[in-house]
Each structure stands twice: as C-alpha cells, then as structure tokens.
Amino acid sequence: MTTPAAVRSAFDEPTVVPPARWTLSLVLLNLGVMAAWFGPIQVLLAQQAEEMAARDAGGPSKEVLLAVVLLTGASVSLVCNPVWGALSDRTTSRFGRRVPWVVGGTVVGAAALLLLAGASGPVWLVLGWCLVQLALNAAWAGGTAAVPDQVPVGRRGVVGGLVAVAGTVGVLLGIKIAELTGSIAQGYVVTAVVLLVLALPWVVGSRDVPLPRDHVVPPFDARAMLRSFWVSPREHPDFAWAWITRLLVNLGNWIALNYLYYFLTDGLGFAADDATGRLGLLVLLYGATTVLTTVVVGWWSDRIGRRKVFVIWSGILIGASSLVLGVAQTWPAAVVAAVVLGAGFGVYQAVDFALITQVLPAAAERAKDLGVINIASALPQVLAPAIAGLVLEVVRRSGGSVITDGESWSLGYGIVYAVGFALCLVGSVLVTRIRSVA
C-alpha cells in the first residue's frame, strides 16, 4: 500500500509523476465519493423530504425540510473536513497518512447510506445525512491531500482535471442510480456498494508515504489544533484570497443547484418521474461538457503555466448559467444553462484546485490546509439552502407566484438565480488579487 521510505519523505515536494494506474485509482475513489454525496443531494433526499411532507400535512414543507437536512449535513461537513485533514497529517500508520481515513470514511459512509435507506421520519433523515457527511469528509480529506502529496506542480492541472471529471461523472452516476433502481431504499443500497467497490483500487495501490520514523508527532492538543485552522491573511494573503474566491463561486453555484429538482417539478411543472429523468439529462449534458473542457483546459493550463485567467472566466460562465435560469425559466433555457455550467465548473474545478495547491502554506500540513480551503466549499452548502429556502418562502408568503408551467415567471426563483450570478461574478473579479500564481 505504501511507497518505500527510501524513495522520498512524506514532506518532500513531489517531482516524479505517478503512474497512470494510480491516477485512475484516484479518479475512481472520487467517482465513488461524489456518487455517494450527490445522488442523495440531487434526488434521494429531495424525494424523501417530499414523501415525509406529504404524510404530515401540518409539518414543514418539502422545501423547508430539505433545507434543514442539507443545512445540518453541510454544517457537519464544515467542521469535519479540516479536522479529519489535520488528524490525517499527524497519522503515524505504517500504511501512510491518508489510507486509514479513506478506508474508515468509505466504510462508515456506506453504513450511513444504509441507515438513510430505512429513515422513517425527519429526525432520522437529518441524523443519517449528518453521519454520511461525517464519514465521507474523512475519505475526501485523505483523497484530496494525495494530489499535492504525490503530483508535481506542473501536472496538477491535468490530474486535477481528471479528478474534476470524476466528480462530474460521480454526480451523474449518483442521479442515475437513484433514477434506475426503482425506489429510494434501493438507491441508497446500490450507492453504498458502488462507494466501497470504487474506493478499493486506491486503497490497495495508494503509494501513500508514512511519516518518517524519526518524526516526532507532538501530543494531541485540541486547542492547538483549532488555532492551526487560522491561516493568517497577513502572512499568507494569496491563500486568503483563494479561500474567499472559492467561497463566493461555490456559494453562487450551490444556490443555483440545490433546488433544481423542485425547479423542474414545481417550476416547470414536470411530474416526479419525468423530472428525475430530465434532471439526469441535464447532468449528462453538464457532465459531457465538463469532461470536454476540463481535460483540455487542465492540460492547457499546465502547458502555459497560467491559472488565474482560466479561473476568472470559469466563474463568469458559472454565474452566466444561473442568469440564464433566472431570466428564461423554460426547459430549453435549463438545457442551455446545463451546458454553460458544465463548461464553467469543469474548468473551475480543474484549474482552481491546481492554483490552490500552489498557495498552501506548509508541506507538513497539506491535508489540514486543504481542509481549511474546503471550508470554502462546504460553507456554501450551509448558506445556499438557507438563502434559497428563505427567498422562496418569503416570496410564497408574500403572495409571489409559484411556477405552474414553463411559460410562467417566478419572482422567487428569479431572485435566487440572480443572487447566484452576482456572487460568481464577484468571486471571479477577486481572483486577480492572488499574486504568487500566474
């Protein structure tokens, strides 16, 4: 499972490109984790919330219930990702620093998905999703840190692009599992199995490098670990700007995505089964565009040694997709938006990740610092459902229209998508403040 210690230290900056089989195994790991994350987020949790709201007419609406589930789960993610990353950095296992967390995260994550399959009410829905977030963030922290651990700077655009493709295909895979399995419970069971199977190749061939035998890990101090999560913007300004720009672009993206299923059902008037199929088609278009742009632009970015210009324009494209949805609330507009979003987000994930690995403060704390960066990805998952749910609820209570067919104008969704566009635009502009990366 590990690379012999004589090859290099865990703290060395990598100079040798990993073999293709290692990159493939990392892609499969991310594919499984993303399927386990986004199958529930995009379809299964929304369907469960809808069923529970229908059974309890006096309870919260499906939008509010889904917002609560996503909000609490993302709150767990917000805390756990940097914590698991920090603990990963100090792990002394002979199998390496990352492998134990990937193994534990995928096994517990699969068990949590099975728990969700039998969730009988809102409380169990919230608890089950929080456990999924708790576990999958451990696997995500370990797998993400493997890139700066083992991939030279000059190849991180390509490898980051492939990982981004895995994330996109993972979203599609999770939705297709939910669509084809025939029931919510079966969807969760199949997703759990897929997660375990796809994680296995990386666990077996991780090339993970253990900490040096003479490295002294200081005694665990919770306060010291919490203090380490603060990375001074004065000492590391580029790291701070990278964090802020990721927060804004991801917030704009999540505001647009969280209620897409309800946008198709309540907004465009499609029946539940039809909406699930159309959502799968949108994600397929999104994924195909992402694959085409990510690999090409990741290679292009590595070749010319530039990152910021790609990140800036990708953020603008992501925002433009929200604007299309908000202004023209029709099925053709949703198709166009999916293509534009795929082009923008694919480039963003590939090149932005490479950019971030170049502004990490310390090699000894790569997973922790990536965990801090990932707060900027997780926090939008907390804020986005709250913002979108609040806007939709306020509009509903104030008498604003709710879409009943593809030709109607919805003030609520229009505001939601306009906010997403504005956030992406501001995030793109602030990328120019990063100085140490071209």
HUUR-V414685 format. One record per pair of residues at least 6 apart in sequence whose C-alpha atoms are under 6 Angstrom apart, sorted by the first residue. I is the first residue (numbers start at 1). J is the second residue. D is the distance in whole Angstrom. If there is no record, write none. Layout:
[[I:J:D] [I:J:D]]
//
This chain:
[[1:204:5] [1:205:5] [1:206:6] [1:207:6] [2:95:6] [2:207:4] [2:208:5] [2:209:6] [3:207:5] [3:209:6] [10:209:5] [10:211:6] [11:363:6] [11:364:6] [14:150:5] [14:151:6] [14:152:5] [15:152:5] [17:151:6] [25:201:5] [25:202:5] [26:202:6] [27:163:5] [27:166:5] [28:198:5] [29:198:5] [29:199:4] [30:166:6] [31:166:5] [31:167:6] [31:170:5] [32:195:4] [32:198:5] [34:167:5] [34:170:5] [34:171:6] [35:170:4] [35:171:5] [35:173:6] [35:174:4] [36:191:6] [38:171:5] [38:174:6] [39:174:4] [39:175:5] [49:62:5] [49:66:6] [50:62:5] [53:61:6] [53:62:5] [67:385:5] [69:126:5] [71:382:5] [73:129:6] [73:130:4] [73:133:6] [74:381:5] [74:382:5] [75:382:6] [77:133:5] [78:375:5] [78:378:5] [78:379:6] [81:137:5] [81:371:5] [82:368:5] [82:371:4] [82:372:5] [84:138:6] [85:141:5] [85:367:4] [85:368:4] [85:371:6] [86:368:4] [88:97:5] [88:98:6] [89:365:6] [91:97:5] [94:210:6] [96:208:5] [96:209:5] [96:210:4] [97:210:6] [98:142:5] [101:138:5] [101:139:6] [101:142:6] [102:139:4] [102:142:6] [105:135:4] [105:136:5] [105:138:5] [105:139:5] [108:135:6] [109:132:5] [109:135:5] [109:136:6] [110:192:4] [112:128:6] [112:131:6] [112:132:5] [113:188:6] [114:189:6] [116:128:5] [117:185:4] [117:188:6] [119:125:6] [145:367:5] [154:302:6] [156:354:5] [157:298:4] [157:302:6] [157:350:6] [157:351:6] [157:354:5] [158:298:5] [158:299:5] [160:350:5] [161:294:5] [161:295:5] [161:298:5] [161:350:4] [164:349:6] [164:350:6] [165:291:5] [168:287:5] [172:283:6] [177:187:6] [178:187:5] [181:187:5] [233:240:5] [238:434:5] [239:359:5] [243:373:6] [243:376:6] [245:427:4] [246:376:6] [247:376:4] [248:423:5] [248:424:6] [248:427:5] [249:424:4] [249:427:5] [250:377:6] [251:380:4] [252:420:4] [252:423:5] [252:424:5] [254:384:6] [255:384:5] [255:420:6] [256:417:6] [264:270:6] [264:275:6] [265:275:6] [267:403:4] [268:405:5] [268:406:5] [269:404:5] [269:405:5] [282:338:6] [285:339:6] [286:338:5] [286:339:5] [286:342:4] [289:342:5] [289:343:5] [290:342:5] [290:343:5] [290:346:4] [293:343:6] [294:346:5] [294:347:5] [298:350:6] [306:438:5] [307:351:6] [307:438:6] [311:348:5] [311:352:6] [312:428:5] [314:344:4] [314:347:6] [314:348:5] [315:424:5] [315:428:5] [316:425:6] [317:344:5] [318:341:5] [318:344:5] [319:421:4] [319:424:5] [321:337:4] [321:340:6] [321:341:5] [322:417:5] [322:421:6] [323:417:6] [323:418:6] [323:421:6] [324:337:6] [326:414:4] [326:417:5] [330:406:5] [388:416:6] [392:412:5] [395:412:6] [401:410:6] [402:410:6] [403:410:5]]
//
